Structure formats: C-alpha cells, structure tokens
C-alpha cells in the first residue's frame, strides 16, 4: 500500500517480500539472484514465490541500507487476541456449515419421501394423515 505523497512516502508491507535482506552471506545473495532471474523468491517465512522482482528488491535493499525501514511487531497479547478471533470465526463457520448441512439433509429426506412410492389419495386431507406417513 502506498500513500499519496505530500511530505513523505509511506510504504506498508513485508520488507522481505523479495527474499531476506539480512542473514548469512549466502541468503541475501541467493535472494538477489532469484529476484533478478525471475525464477523464484523466498518470503520471510521461507515460502517460495515466483516472479521478477529485481527493481523492487533493489529499492528494498536501498531502504534497508539507509535505515529507512521502521519495523513494527505485534505484542504477544495482540497475537493471542488475533488467534482467538480466528478460532472464534472458524467455530462460527463450522456451526453455520453444520446447520446448513442439517437443513440440506432435511430437504433431501422430504424430497426422497415425496418422490418415493407415494400414492396421493385425494380423498384424504393432509391434516388427516399420520406422522408416520410422512
């Protein structure tokens, strides 16, 4: 995300989107090589992504070298709250799925009943039918 520049330029994102900027001597060199070749890059968590990122990587390295990167980290409480919120959302989604599955099963049972060997008797009213006939 980039803001409209007035007095400064603010870029919000992952500084290691094109690979590690710091680390053992080999890690940044490998990330430079892969970014320039367009073969692959490594995210901060070690996952692999593909695409040419030579210019972006050069800008990120310049920002890092000149001390222009401000890092912000979540506190343990913030991470715990986020994890709890994720778990609650997953539980709610599972509950909705379970309720939806129940409705689908009921609808299927009703359809099966109506399409089975059901003989309609016009002399009987629906109110007169027993529950076991449904």
Backbone bond lengths (Angstrom), bond angles and torsions (degrees), N, CA, C in turn:
res aa  C-N    CA-C-N  psi(-1)  N-CA   C-N-CA  omega(-1)  CA-C   N-CA-C  phi
1 X - - - 1.443 - - 1.529 107.12 -
2 X 1.296 116.42 135.42 1.463 121.24 178.99 1.526 108.85 -126.13
3 X 1.335 116.52 133.35 1.464 120.98 178.36 1.524 109.90 -84.65
4 X 1.325 116.71 163.33 1.460 120.83 174.40 1.526 107.87 -74.03
5 X 1.304 116.27 127.58 1.458 120.17 -173.95 1.523 111.14 -75.16
6 X 1.320 116.29 127.00 1.460 123.32 171.13 1.522 108.14 -120.59
7 X 1.320 115.39 -63.18 1.457 120.47 178.43 1.523 111.79 -114.09
8 X 1.314 115.55 -18.71 1.463 119.46 -176.84 1.521 108.91 -156.78
9 X 1.279 116.20 166.96 1.458 122.48 176.80 1.524 107.16 -112.03
10 X 1.308 116.48 128.06 1.458 121.75 -179.35 1.521 108.16 -118.40
11 X 1.305 115.85 122.33 1.464 121.91 177.70 1.517 107.03 -115.56
12 X 1.310 116.88 124.76 1.463 121.54 -179.98 1.520 107.65 -111.66
13 X 1.314 116.48 124.54 1.450 119.44 178.92 1.513 112.12 170.58
14 X 1.313 115.19 -166.75 1.454 122.70 -178.88 1.522 108.37 -90.73
15 X 1.306 117.32 117.86 1.473 121.06 -177.35 1.518 111.50 -68.32
16 X 1.305 118.37 -19.61 1.452 121.26 -178.09 1.528 112.47 -107.29
17 X 1.317 115.64 30.53 1.457 120.23 -179.97 1.525 111.53 -65.22
18 X 1.328 117.80 -26.61 1.464 121.52 178.80 1.523 111.85 -99.68
19 X 1.301 117.93 7.30 1.455 122.84 -178.62 1.517 109.90 121.41
20 X 1.309 115.25 172.24 1.461 119.90 -176.83 1.524 110.83 -65.67
21 X 1.328 116.24 142.32 1.463 122.04 176.61 1.519 110.98 -97.66
22 X 1.312 115.99 -25.11 1.459 122.23 178.84 1.520 107.89 -129.33
23 X 1.285 116.31 160.65 1.455 120.31 178.90 1.510 109.13 145.59
24 X 1.325 116.25 -157.01 1.459 118.66 176.65 1.526 108.01 -64.97
25 X 1.306 117.04 161.45 1.472 121.24 -176.79 1.525 112.19 -57.37
26 X 1.308 117.56 -33.25 1.461 121.82 -176.01 1.533 112.19 -75.80
27 X 1.318 118.70 -35.94 1.461 121.62 -174.54 1.525 113.10 -60.44
28 X 1.344 120.64 -53.01 1.464 119.24 178.62 1.532 112.97 -63.90
29 X 1.344 117.28 -35.46 1.470 120.33 178.28 1.522 110.80 -63.52
30 X 1.336 116.43 -43.35 1.464 119.97 177.52 1.521 110.75 -62.86
31 X 1.331 116.75 -41.86 1.468 120.35 179.38 1.527 110.49 -64.17
32 X 1.349 117.85 -39.38 1.470 121.40 176.42 1.527 110.48 -60.67
33 X 1.315 115.15 -46.42 1.468 121.03 -178.37 1.528 110.83 -60.38
34 X 1.323 116.71 -48.59 1.463 120.12 -177.73 1.527 111.79 -68.05
35 X 1.332 117.23 -35.58 1.468 120.60 179.34 1.523 110.55 -67.36
36 X 1.328 117.69 -38.97 1.463 120.11 -178.49 1.522 111.98 -75.51
37 X 1.318 118.06 -32.61 1.464 121.49 -179.88 1.521 111.69 -79.93
38 X 1.314 116.52 -20.67 1.462 119.25 -178.61 1.506 112.98 76.40
39 X 1.315 116.22 17.84 1.453 118.77 -179.60 1.522 112.17 -85.42
40 X 1.308 116.53 -55.04 1.459 119.51 -177.46 1.517 110.27 -160.86
41 X 1.324 114.85 156.13 1.457 121.78 173.71 1.516 107.44 -136.88
42 X 1.318 115.71 161.54 1.451 120.83 -178.61 1.523 109.27 -115.91
43 X 1.320 116.25 132.23 1.455 120.92 175.18 1.525 109.13 -77.84
44 X 1.338 115.54 171.52 1.460 120.34 -178.24 1.527 111.87 -60.24
45 X 1.328 117.27 -32.45 1.464 120.13 -179.65 1.524 112.54 -83.72
46 X 1.350 116.51 2.62 1.453 120.27 177.54 1.513 113.99 93.72
47 X 1.345 118.33 -3.80 1.454 119.60 179.93 1.527 109.93 -73.94
48 X 1.297 115.50 152.63 1.456 122.64 -173.35 1.520 110.25 -98.19
49 X 1.344 117.13 136.17 1.465 121.36 173.62 1.520 108.49 -136.05
50 X 1.319 116.75 159.82 1.450 121.50 -174.88 1.521 110.87 -119.00
51 X 1.329 115.71 150.53 1.455 121.67 176.47 1.508 111.04 141.22
52 X 1.328 115.89 157.32 1.468 119.98 177.18 1.511 108.48 -80.15
53 X 1.302 115.81 129.40 1.461 120.22 -176.96 1.524 110.93 -140.70
54 X 1.313 116.94 28.74 1.452 120.88 -175.11 1.526 111.81 -60.87
55 X 1.334 117.74 -48.50 1.471 121.07 -178.01 1.519 111.62 -66.97
56 X 1.332 116.18 -42.95 1.461 120.15 178.78 1.522 110.34 -62.92
57 X 1.312 116.23 -42.71 1.465 120.21 179.65 1.533 110.65 -63.55
58 X 1.336 117.23 -41.26 1.466 120.49 179.33 1.530 110.23 -62.23
59 X 1.332 117.20 -40.95 1.466 120.25 178.96 1.529 110.74 -65.58
60 X 1.332 117.08 -43.80 1.460 120.78 -179.92 1.527 111.40 -64.02
61 X 1.317 116.88 -39.77 1.470 120.36 177.68 1.532 110.40 -64.08
62 X 1.356 117.50 -41.09 1.453 121.16 178.51 1.526 110.60 -63.12
63 X 1.336 116.62 -44.84 1.471 120.57 178.54 1.528 110.42 -60.50
64 X 1.332 117.06 -43.70 1.469 121.18 179.93 1.529 110.30 -64.05
65 X 1.330 117.05 -46.23 1.466 122.14 -177.27 1.528 111.53 -62.09
66 X 1.331 117.35 -36.84 1.456 122.03 -176.83 1.526 113.82 -93.45
67 X 1.309 116.98 11.47 1.463 120.93 175.59 1.516 113.96 66.64
68 X 1.313 116.61 32.44 1.467 120.91 -176.76 1.528 113.04 -100.14
69 X 1.304 117.34 10.52 1.465 121.00 179.53 1.515 109.16 -106.36
70 X 1.294 115.74 125.72 1.463 122.60 176.40 1.522 107.16 -109.38
71 X 1.311 117.08 117.56 1.457 120.83 -178.12 1.515 110.40 -97.40
72 X 1.319 115.34 139.89 1.460 121.33 176.54 1.521 107.54 -127.50
73 X 1.304 115.88 135.06 1.452 121.38 -179.06 1.524 109.70 -122.20
74 X 1.309 115.76 148.29 1.462 120.84 176.23 1.526 109.27 -76.08
75 X 1.328 115.99 145.33 1.463 120.08 175.45 1.524 108.83 -76.01
76 X 1.304 116.82 166.52 1.464 120.55 178.43 1.525 110.74 -60.87
77 X 1.337 116.25 -36.76 1.468 119.73 179.34 1.524 110.89 -65.77
78 X 1.337 116.62 -40.72 1.464 120.32 178.99 1.522 111.23 -65.90
79 X 1.337 116.31 -41.48 1.459 119.75 178.36 1.525 111.16 -65.90
80 X 1.338 117.04 -39.64 1.461 120.93 178.25 1.528 110.46 -64.96
81 X 1.334 116.97 -41.81 1.469 120.55 178.78 1.524 110.63 -64.53
82 X 1.335 116.92 -39.90 1.465 120.48 178.89 1.529 110.64 -65.92
83 X 1.332 116.92 -41.26 1.462 120.96 178.37 1.524 110.67 -64.29
84 X 1.329 116.41 -40.86 1.467 121.20 178.67 1.528 110.39 -63.96
85 X 1.327 116.73 -41.96 1.463 120.80 178.47 1.528 110.78 -64.43
86 X 1.333 116.65 -39.15 1.467 120.32 177.23 1.526 111.17 -63.12
87 X 1.337 116.26 -43.35 1.460 120.42 179.45 1.527 111.02 -63.86
88 X 1.322 117.04 -41.07 1.457 120.93 178.72 1.524 110.77 -63.90
89 X 1.330 116.40 -40.46 1.463 119.93 179.22 1.525 110.69 -65.80
90 X 1.336 117.52 -41.75 1.454 120.76 177.73 1.528 111.38 -63.07
91 X 1.326 116.27 -41.65 1.466 120.30 178.93 1.524 110.51 -62.80
92 X 1.337 117.11 -41.41 1.457 121.39 178.45 1.525 111.10 -64.46
93 X 1.328 116.80 -40.88 1.464 120.69 178.77 1.523 110.60 -65.49
94 X 1.340 117.34 -39.97 1.462 121.07 177.59 1.523 110.50 -64.46
95 X 1.329 116.45 -40.82 1.467 120.88 179.45 1.525 109.87 -63.13
96 X 1.335 116.98 -44.31 1.464 120.53 178.37 1.517 110.64 -62.01
97 X 1.337 116.31 -42.48 1.460 120.29 179.62 1.518 110.25 -62.96
98 X 1.342 117.28 -41.53 1.457 121.03 179.69 1.522 110.68 -63.90
99 X 1.336 117.78 -44.46 1.457 121.09 178.67 1.527 110.64 -63.68
100 X 1.314 116.70 -39.85 1.457 120.84 178.86 1.524 110.46 -65.91
101 X 1.338 116.58 -40.81 1.458 120.01 177.77 1.530 110.72 -62.64
102 X 1.334 117.18 -40.02 1.470 120.40 177.86 1.516 110.71 -61.60
103 X 1.346 116.81 -44.84 1.467 120.01 178.50 1.531 111.20 -61.92
104 X 1.339 115.42 -40.72 1.463 119.15 178.86 1.527 111.12 -63.80
105 X 1.341 116.84 -41.19 1.471 120.23 178.45 1.522 111.30 -64.19
106 X 1.331 116.96 -41.16 1.464 120.09 177.92 1.526 111.25 -63.98
107 X 1.329 116.33 -42.62 1.455 120.15 179.16 1.522 110.84 -64.74
108 X 1.337 116.69 -40.17 1.463 120.50 178.28 1.525 110.68 -64.59
109 X 1.329 116.29 -41.65 1.469 119.72 178.86 1.528 110.44 -62.82
110 X 1.329 116.41 -41.36 1.470 119.59 178.81 1.525 110.42 -65.21
111 X 1.310 117.36 -41.72 1.462 121.00 178.84 1.516 110.88 -65.33
112 X 1.333 116.40 -42.57 1.467 120.03 177.38 1.519 110.77 -60.45
113 X 1.330 116.10 -41.91 1.460 119.95 179.24 1.528 110.65 -62.65
114 X 1.325 116.22 -44.91 1.459 119.74 -176.72 1.531 112.20 -70.42
115 X 1.317 117.75 -29.96 1.461 119.91 -178.37 1.521 113.17 -94.42
116 X 1.328 117.37 -6.00 1.465 119.85 177.66 1.525 108.66 -74.39
117 X 1.287 116.13 -173.27 1.466 121.25 -178.15 1.522 109.91 -66.42
118 X 1.273 114.09 68.48 1.455 120.15 -178.13 1.517 107.83 -103.11
119 X 1.286 114.63 119.47 1.465 119.39 179.11 1.522 107.71 -103.58
120 X 1.295 114.78 121.04 1.459 119.76 -179.28 1.514 108.90 -79.52
121 X 1.311 115.68 128.29 1.459 121.63 178.16 1.515 106.79 -110.90
122 X 1.325 115.76 108.54 1.462 120.26 -176.36 1.514 112.55 -68.90
123 X 1.342 117.99 -15.24 1.460 119.86 179.64 1.525 111.80 -80.14
124 X 1.340 116.25 -14.58 1.453 119.94 -180.00 1.522 109.76 -100.23
125 X 1.301 114.50 145.21 1.458 120.39 174.05 1.534 107.96 -93.09
126 X 1.331 116.81 153.04 1.455 119.88 176.62 1.524 110.29 -59.86
127 X 1.312 116.88 -32.79 1.465 121.01 -179.08 1.521 111.48 -68.32
128 X 1.333 117.00 -25.62 1.462 120.82 -178.63 1.532 113.19 -83.55
129 X 1.312 116.98 -12.85 1.460 119.73 -176.34 1.524 110.70 -75.77
130 X 1.318 116.38 145.65 1.454 121.72 177.52 1.532 109.18 -79.57
131 X 1.334 114.15 159.16 1.460 118.90 179.81 1.531 111.62 -62.56
132 X 1.346 117.06 -34.55 1.454 118.42 -178.36 1.525 112.73 -69.70
133 X 1.316 117.66 -13.55 1.448 120.59 176.68 1.529 111.73 -79.88
134 X 1.301 115.55 -12.64 1.452 119.05 177.56 1.487 108.80 -91.04
